[in-house]
Amino acid sequence: MTVFSAQTPLGYDEAFAAPGEPRGHWRSFLDHLYSGGPERPGRLWDQTLHLLRESGAVYSGATAGSTQRRPWAFDPIPMILHHAEWQRLEVGLIQRHHLFTLLLRDLYGIQRVISERIIPAELVFGHSDFLFPLWGRPTRKLTLPLYAADLVRLADGRFQVVSDRTQAPSGHGYALQNRRLTHRLFSERATFGPIQPLQPFYRSMRTGLMRLAPHAAQNAHIVLMTPGPANETHYEHTFLAHAMGLTLAQGNDMTVRGGRLCLRTLHGLLPVDVILRRVDEAWCDPLELNEDSLLGVVGMVQAAREGYTAMANPLGSGILENLGLHPFLPALCRFFLGENLLLENPKTLWLGEETSRNQVMESWYHEPFPWAILPLQSDLALPVNGLPVDESLRRQILENPSRFIARTRIHPSMIPGVDAQGMCQRHLLYRAFLHHDGNTSYVMPGGLARVSPPERGRHAGMPDHGYPFSPRQGGSTKDVWVMDDRDHPEVSTPVQSQDSIPPVGLPSRVAENLFWIGRYAERCEGIIRLFREATTLMEEDEIGLSREQRRHCRHRLLSTLTHFTGTYPGFAGEDARLQWANPDQELRSVMLDANRTGSLAFSLQALIHGGFSLRDRLSSDTWLILDNISVHLGRWQGQRMDDMNHILWNLGPLLQGLMAFAGLTWENMHRDLGWMFLDLGRRLERAMFLAQLMETCLGKGDSQTNEIAMLERLLALNDGLESFRFHFQTRLEVESVLAKLLQDDTDPRSLVFQLILMERHAHQAPRSPGQTLYRTPLGRTVFESLAAIRLADASALAQIDPESGQRENLLQLTQRIRNLLPMFSDTASDNYFRHADATHHLFTVRT
């Protein structure tokens, strides 16, 4: 553990004042780590990975266009701050927030800072984050409800701000998740001294958001606006929304009516009082901002002007993240507050000024080059010491100097850490959070520490292009502990517990996603069952069946697989006989090809994607099941699967996971409209599976021995063989099997059982006042399907037409059901899911 006493020659050591001399507020924690022996770091890391997997915390920023999600990068050794130095930071952050609030009002108001030449006009008007459509709105009450700052500690121990986060400050959710992880990892934390809790900050943050509501502050409807599951930090959005009792919504979940944002729900439009925005402002309104945006709401800028819906943070606040403002902040602080800036920035030059540009160019070829060059837009993915310094960058600066700043190169402090290889040293970037409730500013007694990839085997030097802190570049995060001299009681109440939460209707998009999750889960189970039966029949030693019986059953089941998955031509086209003779290649494709629509891999990915998009609606146990399915699918696809038996063996855990998912959603989900639509999708898919199965496997007659074998396989496929023998105690006959699989309302896998539940769910679906179920399109469709099954005569269905050799009555019934069930799905979509306004082009440009 000698890494604990390592002292870097560059920068500040967070844990040690000198080699072998821990800082006072670190001593008890380091003593605890020393006491665990040399195996302690390895055990701590293993426990961390287990908790991350259990929590489902992920970061999905692997590569562009990738849907891969990886566990959230977390280093269990916290950043520890003494209360006295945190108090100094608190004062500086509050001052900085006050300054930015006044600057925001001025920039979108009378613009004194420009007219009095405190800052250059080009720095504002030439920046893409200054939103001209928002200029001139009333600014007297314009505030920054949320603020965050990224800080580094200098060698002398002082903190400086390298970037301000004012547009849509992120990290609140991950900070809370990190604290929950350290609480579980260090159950003996009370021995380290009093650690300030985070829950009071989050509760006051929620109360502050409610107070933003222009009208109904006591029962304000607060929506967390997310870009959606494709965003790399979508997990954080779902976690924060769940923890704070907020409605998670995407842009297409909302619309503007009468200048007010409204949420589309199954019961109609629900006014939104406050938006906690996690979408960058340029993408918030395709009408007045970025016309290519699919993430925003048409008319959102107008809603901001009208003031009926408050936003945290308000549109237009992104201009304050302009790094070109940093050289002018001391003068701005004296102008607005009459004070010196307490939390300074590293020395920064805006290259739009000739004298600053000349100063940088004169030292361009010096070794070492003393400046870090950065664009005006700050990005965590960009190392703090900027872009690679080369001739290409020099030309860009000379062509467009106003787009760049130069900043003195930074040596971030070092902090001990742990990873899979043991103890290490990491560079530190600290993000501090503040919220303002209209009267008072509150600084989180903690925050989110970001650390660079570990330094090993050498003293920490300065990389050529700076220190990467983004998880995309190998960075990680830590919890931040603020030690105190006072004891704080443990807080276990939910963040939202002290505020009443008004009931919120189910968003239409959520209902649709739950409906399709149910369908995809059942579809995957049906595919696996069909594959398992068909593959078993390929074995020569199948007990009790002749070669001809096995051939007959296998061909019928393979044809059903193609029809059910829609993977045509497959085993149902003109070359079906060739495929039947050599099915392995087609089966591998149907099971493993994720790019083939309808395949098992495609359906599993759709299920996992749907579950991830509704992370806030699923319990932790349910999510863990889906995550296990995702992990197993990844391993399965990474293996070479030449042997059908190899595929079959690997399907067992997937089928068990799907059945566990079905069990958890049935037993644990609250019986609200969300669960109703999920189960409705499941019942619909199972009914379609059964109708297709009966049509393909029994629609055409065959010899009695072949049909008996087929009946046995059908019952086994639907987990009904043993119960059939127990209840009927007769030999297998088509009539009795049809009666069981189609009309037995005590069999949970029968067709009539699915339709009965669908009818029950249709009763719960919203409809117009005074409108009865069977006067709705949904009710009529399920009524007609249910009547057709109940009125059917099993003996007539079993009869074979002597001319065609087919069971014409059975085929007519199954085809009728297979026509009605898609109509049921379309009716549900038209009436409950598709409420988005159509996009109309005002004119067409001819070219």
N, C-alpha and C positions, 0 to 999 in steps of 0.2 A: 504494500500500500504506500510505497514511497511517493506515488504521484500526489498524495495529499500535501506533501511538504515541498513540492516543486515550486520554484519561483521563476516566473518568466521575466527575462530582461526587458521585454517590450510590454508596456501596459501595466494594468493593475490586477492584482490577484484578489478575487472576491473572498476567498476563504482564509488566506494566510497573510499576516502582516510581515512576516519574514520566514525563511525556511525553518520548518518545524515549530512555528509559533502561530497557532490558529487565532483568528480574530475572536473576540469575546463572544459575540452573538452566534458564532459557528461552533464553539467548543463542545457544547453538550451533544450536538448532532454528530460531530466527528468522533467523539468518544464512543457514541453508540455504534457507529460503523466499524471502528477499530475493535470493539469488543466482540464483534461477530466472527472474527478470524478471517483468514484469507479466502474462505469459501463464500463469505457474505456477499460480495458483488455478484457472483454467479447466481446465487439463490435469488437475490433481489431482482436481477434481470429476468430470470425465469418467471418469477411471480408477476412482474410487470407485463410480460407478454401474455400470460394467462388472463390477467384482468382486462387487458386491451381487447383480447378476443371475446371475452365474456360480455364486455360493455358494448361491443359493436362499433366502437369509435373508429372511423375511417377517414382517409384523405384520398380523394380520387383524382389527383393531378398527375398521373403517371406520364402519359404522353398525349400529344394532341390526337384526338379522335379515338382514344382508348377508353373502354368502359371499365378497365381494371381499377379495383379499389384496394388500397393497402391499409393496414392498421395505422392509426394516428401515431406519428413519431413522438415518443415521450421518453424523457430521461428522468428516472425516479428521484435523483438527487436534486433537491429544490435549490432555488436562489433564496438566500436568507438576507433580509434587510433589518437593520436595527431601527427601532421606532423613531429615534431622533432624526436619522437621516431621511426616513420616509416622510416625516412631518415637513422637512425642508422641501422635499419634492412636491408634497401636497400643495404647499403655498405657491410654488412656482407654476404648477400645472393649473391651478385655479386662476392665477393671473394671466397665464397664456390663453386659457379659454375665454376669459373676459375680453382680452384684446382681440381675439379672432371674431367674437360675436359683434363687437363694435365695428370691426373692419368689414365684416359681411354686410351689415346694415348700410355702411357708407358706400360700398362698391355697387350695391343694387339700389342705392338711393341717390343722394346729391353728389357723391364722388368728390368730396373735399380733398382726399388724399391725392387725387390726380390733379385737380385744379390748383392745388397749392404745391405741386411738384415734390411731394414726399416720396412717391413712387412713380416710375415712368408709365405713361399710358399704354405703351406697347406691351408691357409686362402683363397687363390685364386683358386688353382688347385683342391681343394677338394669341391668347391662350385658349385652347379648345374647350376648357372647362368653364369659361365665362359664358353663361347662358343668356344671350341677348333677349330671348322671349320673356325672361323673368325680370328684366330691368324695369324699374318704374313702379313695381308693386309696393303696397304699403310695407314699410320696413320697421316701424316703431316696435312691433312685437316680434320681430324676426329673431329667433334664438337658435343656438346650437344645443339641442338636448343631449347629444352625445359627442364625446371628443376622446381621442386617444393620441398618444405620442410615443414614438420609438426613440429610445434613449440609449446612449453608450456612456460608459464611465471612462474618464481619462486617467492617465497615469497618476495624477495628483489626487484622485478620488472623487472629483467633481463629475456630475452627470451633465451631458449635453444632448440636445434634441437633434436627431438626424432627419426626422420626417414627422409631419403632423397628419393625423387621420381625421378628416372632417366630413368626407362625403358619405361614406357608409362604413364607419369603423367596425371592423370585424375582430373576432377573437374572444368575445364575452362567453360564448358557449364552450370553447375549448378551455378557457381559464377555469370555468366551473367544473368541467369534466376532469381536468388535471387535479383540482383540489380533492375531488371525490376519490381519485385514484391514490393520491398520497395518504388520504385518511385510511384507506384500506391497507396500504402497504406498511404504514407506520402506526400501528395501533398503540404503541407506547409513546406517541408524540407528546403527551402531556409532560413527560420527563424532560423534553427539550426546552420547556418554558412556555409561557402564554403566546399563542399564535392568533393573530386577529382573524376572525371568521369572515367569510365572504357573503353569507346569506343576507345579512342586513343591507348590503349594497344592492343586491339584486331585487330585494323587496322594495327598497326605496326607488330603484330604477323603474320598476313596474308602476308604482304609485305616481312617479313623475310622468310616465307616458300617459297615464289616465288623465292627469291634470292638463295635458296638452289638448285634450278634446275641446273643440270650440263650444260644444253644447252640453252633452251628457257626461260630465266628468265622473259621476258616481257609477254609472253602468256603461262606460265607454267600451266600444267594440274595437279592439286592437288587432291588427293584422300584421304578421311578419311577412313581408314581400320577398320571395326568393326567386332567383333565376330558374330554379328547378333542379332535378337530379343530375343533370349534366354538369352542374357547377362543381368545382373541386372541393368546396367546403359545404356542400349541401347537408352533410351530416350535422355540422354545427348548427345550421338553421333549424333543422328538425329537433335537435336536442334542446336548443334555447327556447323554441316555441313551446315544447312540451314542459320544460322546467318552469316557464313563466306563465303558462296558461294562455298562450296567444294562439290565434288562428293562423296556420301556415297556408299561404296562398301564392300562386303564380300570377303573372300578369293576365293571362287569359281566363283566370277565375274572376276577374273584376271588370267592371264597366263604369262609365261616367253617366250619370243621369241628373240633369238640372244642376250641373256644376259640382256634383258630389260623387265621390267614389262609392261604388256599391259592390258587394260580393254576391256572385251568382250562387244560389243554393237551390236545393230541390223544392223549397217552399217559396221561391221567388228572390227578388233582390233585397239584400240586407245592407243598410247604410254602414259605411266604415268611418269611424271617428278618428282613428290614428293609424298611420302606417309606420311600422318599424322597417325601414328600407334596407335591403341587402342587394339591390340592383343598382349598378352605377347609373348616375343620372342621365347620361347621354342615351341610355337604352330604355328609359322609362316611358317615353311617349313617341311612337313612330309618326305622329301627326306633326309635331312641332320640333322634335329633336332629330334623332337618327331614324330616317325613314325605313332603314333595313331591319329595324329591331323587331324581334318576335317575342321579346321578354316583357315589354311594357304594356301600358293601357292607353288606348287612344283617348286623348282629352285630359290626361293627367296633369299637364302644365296648366290648363284652364282651371282644373280643380284646385291647384295650388294658388292660383290668382284669387279664386273665389273665397278660399279660406274655410270651406265647410269641413275639409279633412286636413288634420295636422299631419306633418311628416317629420320623422326623425331619421336622418337629418333632412332639412328642407332642400328642395331642388335648388341648385346654384351654389351649394356650399363646397363643391369640389374645387373651386378656384383657390380656396385657402390652402390646398395641398401643394400649390405651385412652389417649387423649391427656389424659384427666382425671388420670392418674397423674403427669403432668409436674410440677405444683406441689409434689408430695410426695416426689419422687425424692431431693433433698438430705437430707431427714430419714430416708428409708428407707436411704440409703447409710450414714449415721451409725449407724442402728439395727443393720443387718446386718453392716457391715464396719468400723465405727468410723473411717471415712475421709470426707474431703470428696469430693464428686462432681467428677471431673476434666473430663468432657465434659458441659457444662451444656446445658439447653434455653433457648430464649428465654423471657423472663418470661411466665408462663402463669397464668391464673386459672380455677379451676373454678367455673362459674356456679351450681352447686348450693349453694354457700356464700353466705349472705346478704350478708356484707360485700363479697365479690368482685363479686357481682351488682350491688350498689348502686354500687360504684366504676365499673363499666362503664356503667350506666344514666345516671349523672350526667354522663358525657361523651358521651352518644349523639349530641347535636346539635352537638358541637364540630367545627370545620373546621380542620385535617383530623382525622377520627376516628382516635384513636391505636391502636385495637385491631383485630385480625383475629379474626373470629368463625368457629369451626369446630365441626362435630359431633365427638363422641368418637371415632367410627371414622375413622381416617385413610385418605385415598384420594389416590393420585397424580394422578387426573384433576381433583382440586380444587386450584386454585392455592394457593400457600403463604400468601397473604394473605387466604384465606378467602372466605366467602359475600358476595354483594352486601348492603350495609348499607341496609336500608329498613324501612318500618313493618311489613311482613309478617314479617321476621326478628325484629323487636322483640317482636311478639305471640307468636311461637313460643317465644322465650326466656322470656317472662313466664309462659307456660303450662307449659312443661317445661324449667325452667332447668338441671336436672341433666344434660341431654343435650348441653350446649354448653360450650365453653371460650372464653376470650378470650386472645389472645396478642399481644404487641407486634408491630407490623408490621415485616416483614423486607425488607431490601434485599440480595438475593443478589449475590455478586461477579460481575464480568464477565470473559469469556474470548473471545479471538479465535476466529473460525470461518470456514467457507467453505460456500457453497451455490451453486445454479445461477446466481445473479447476481454472484458474486464474494465478496470478503472482507466480513465482518460482525462485529458484536459480539453476544454472547449472554449471558444470565444463567445461572448454574451451580447445579446441585444435585448433590451427590456422594453416591453410595451405596457404602458400605464393607461388606465381607463378612468374617465370622468363622466358623470351625467349631471344635468342641470334640470331642476324641476320648475323653473320659472322664477324662483326666489333664491335658491341655495344650490351651490355646487358640491357634489360628493365625489371624492376620489376613492377608487377601489383600494382597500388595504391589501394589495397583492398585485395580481396582473398576470401577464403571459410572458415568460422568458423564452426567447428563441436562442438556440445555440447552433454553432457551426459544426460541421463534421469534426470528429476528434483529432487532436494532435497527439502523436505517439512517437517515442524514440528520439525526440529532438526538442529543443526549446521552441516555443511558439514564435514563429516569425510572421512576417506579413506576406501573404500570397501576392503574386504579381497583380492580380486584378481584384483584390479585396477578399472579403470573407462572405461566403454564401450562407444565408440563414433559412432559405426556403426549403420546405420538405421535398420539393422537386429536385433539389440539389444536394440532398443528404443531410439537411439540417434537421433539428429536433426541437422539442419544447420542454419547459420545466414549469412546475408550480412555483409561485413566489410567496414566501412566508414573510410577513412583517411581525417581528417579535415585539412584545409589549411588556411593560412592567406590571400590567393589570391582568387579572384572570378574566377570561371570557367564557361564559357557559356554552356548552356544545349546542349547536342549532340544528335540529333535525326536521323542523317544519318545512313544508314546501315553500318555494319562492312566492307563490301566488296565494298563500293561505289566508293572508290578512285582508284580501280584497275580494269582494263579491264578483263572480264571473258570470256575465249574462249568457243565457243559452244561445248558441250559435247554430244556425242551420247547416246541414251537411253540404259543402261545396259540390257542385255538379261534377267537377273533375275528379274529386276524391271518390264519389260514388261510382263513376265510370271505372277508375283504376281498381277499386275493390271488386267490382263486377268481373273485370278481366283477370284479376288475380285468381278469383274462384274458378273461372273457366280454364285458365292455363294450368292451375294445379291439378284439376280433374283430367285435363287432356294429357298431361304428362303421365299420370297414373294409368290412364287407359292405354297409352302407347307402350308403357313398360309391361303391362299385363299381356297385351297382344304379342309383344316380342317374346316374352317368357314362354307363353304357350306354344308359339310357332317354333321356337328354337328347341324346346323340349321334344317336339314331335320329329325333329331331325335325327334324334338318337335312335340307333338301331334296336337298342334293348328296351324300348318303351314297353312297359309291362301291360299286357292285356290287349294290345292293338296289333293288327296285322300290318304289313307294309302298305297295302292298299288303303286301309283305314287311316294310317298316318299320312299318306300322300293326300288323301281327300281332305282331311282336317287342316293340314298345313296350307294347302292351296286356298281354301276358303278364308283362313285367318290372315294369310298374307294379303289377299285381295282387300279384306276389311281394313288392314293397316294402311294401305294406299288410299282408300276412300276416306277413312277417318282423318288422316293427316293431310290429305289434299296434295300429296307428293306424286302427282301424276307425271308420266304414265305408270311408272313403277310396276306393281304386280297386277295392274288392271288394264294395261294397254294392249296394243296388237301383239307385242312381244312378250305377253305375260307368261306364256309357256316356257320361253327361254329363261325368263327371270325365275320361274318356279324351279327350274332344273338347276340353276346356279344362283341362288339368292344372296350369297354372302356380300357381294359388292354393293348391291342395292340396300341391303339391311344396314351395312356400315354407314352408308350415306344417310339413311333415314334416322339413324340413331345418333350419329356423331357430327354431321355437317352442320355447324351453327349458322352457316350462310344460306342454308336451304330452308325456305319458309315451310313451316309445318313439321320439321324434324324435331326429335326429342331435345337435342341441344338448343335449337332455336326457341322452343317453348319454355325450356328451363331458364334460359337467359331472359326471356320476356317476364317470367314469373319473378325472378330475382330483381330485375329492373323495376318492376311494379312495386315490389315490396320495399325497395330502397326509396322510391319516391314517396312512400307512405310510412316512412320510419316512425313518424310521430303518432301514427294510428295503431301501431302494433306493440304488444307487450315485449319486454326484453326477452322472455323465453321464446316467444314466437319468432322474434327477429333472429335469435340464436339458431333456431332450426333452419331458417332460410339461409343464414350465413354458412351453416354446415353443409347445406345442399350446394351452395356456391363453391365452397372449398373443394368438396368432393367432385363436382363437375370439372373444376380446373385441373385437378389431378387426373381425372379420367381422360380428359381431352389431351393431356400431356403424355399419355402412354400410347404405345403402338398396339393397336387392336386388330390383329389379323385373325384371331380365333373367335368364333361366335361365343364359345363358352367363356372366354375372357371377358367379353362384354356382359354376358349374363351374370357372371359372378360380381361384377362391379355395379350391377343394377340394384342389388339387394339393399345397400345403404341408401341409395336414392329413393327407392320405394318406401323404405322405413321412414325416411325424412318427410316424404310427402304425406304419409299417413299420420305422422306425428303433427305435422302442420294442420292437417284436417281435424285431428283431435283437439288441438289447442284452440283453434278458432271456434270449434263447436262448444267446447266446455268453458272457455275463459273469456270470450268476447262478449261485451255488453250487447244485449239484444236491441240495438238501435237500427237506424236506417242503413248505417255502414255495414253492419253484420248482415242485414237482410239482403243487400245487393251482392255481397260476397257469396253468400250461400245460394242466392238466386243464380249467379253465374255458374256455380258448381253443379246445381241441379239441372240447369239447362244443358250443360256439356255432357253430363252423364246420360241424360235422356237422349241426346243426339247419338251418343256412342251406342246405346242399346238399340235404338232404331236401326242404325247402320249395321250393327252386328246381326240382328235378326234377319234383315233383308239379304245380306250377303251370304250368311251361313245357312239359312233355311229357306230362302226364297225359291231356290231351285231344288226339286226332289232328287233323290239318289237311292241307292240300294238300302235296304233296312239295316244291314250291318254297318255301312258307312254313316248312316244317320244316327244310329245309336252312339257310335263313337263321337260324332259331332255334338250331340246333345250333352254327352258327358263332359266334353271340353268346354262347352258354353257354360255349364253349371260351375265347373271348376274356375273358369275365368272370372265369374261373378261371385265367388266364394259361397256357392249355393249347393254344392254336390251333397255334402253331409246332411244339411237341413232338408233337402229334397227326399233323400232316402229315409230320414226319420219321420217326416210328415206324410209322405205319400205311400211309402212302403210298397211300391209297385215297380215294375220294370219301366225303363225309360221309354216314354212315348212323346212324340212331337206335341200333341195336344196338351199334356200335363206340364211339359217344360215351358211351352208358350204361356200357359195360364200363370205359371210361377213368375217368369221373367217379365211378363207384360202386365199382369193384372193382380198380383198378390200384394195387397196394400199393407201387409205386415213384413214384407221383405224390403229392407232399406236399399237394396240395389235394383229393385224392379222399376219398370218405366212408370207405372201408375203412382208409385211412392214419390218419384221425382216430381210428377205433375201435381200431386196433392200439395207438396211443400211449395211449389211455384205458385199455386193458387193462393196459399196462405200468405206468401210474401207479397203477392200482388194486392191483397187486401190491405197491407200496411203501407203500400206506396202512396205518396201524396196524390190527391186528385181534387178537382174543383168542388166547392161546397155544394152539397145536394146531389152530386153525381155518384151513382152506384157503380160497383166494381164492373159489372157486366155491360155497362154502357161505355166503358173505356176501351180503347184498342187493346191494351194489355190484358184486361179481363176477358174480352171476347176471344182472344187468341188462346189463352190457357183453358178457357171453358170448352172451346171447340175441341182442343186436343184431348182434354180429360174425358169428354163425352165420347169421343171416338174410341178410346181405349176401353172405357167401361162398358160400352154397348157392344163391343166386338164379341163374337162367339168363338171360343178357342177351338172348338171342333171344326168350324167352318174355316178358320185360319189355317188349320193343319191339312185341309184337303188339297190334293194335287190335281191340277187341271190335266186331263188325259191328253189333250192336244199339245199344249205348250210344255208340259212336264214341269210347270212351275206352280207355286202356291199363290195364285192370283189374288186371293183375298188378303193374304198376308202382305204381299207386295203393295197392294193399294193402300193398306193401312199404314205401313211403314213410310211409304212415299208421301202420304198425306201428313204424317207427323213430321217428317223431315222437311216438308215445305212450311209447316206452321211454326216450327221452333225457330228457324232463322227470322221469321216475321216477328216473333216474340222479342228476339234480341234487337231487331231494328226498331221495333216500337219503343222498347225501353230507351234506346239511344236517342230517338227523335223526341221523346217526351221528357226525358230527365237529364241527358248528358249534353246534348248539342244546343247550348244556349248562347254560343258565341255569336256576336254580330258578324254578318257577312262583310267582307272587305270590298269596297267599291272603288274603282278607279274613276276619278273625276273626268279624266280625258285620256285619250290614247295618242301616243306620239308615233307618228309614222316615220319609218326610216327607209 
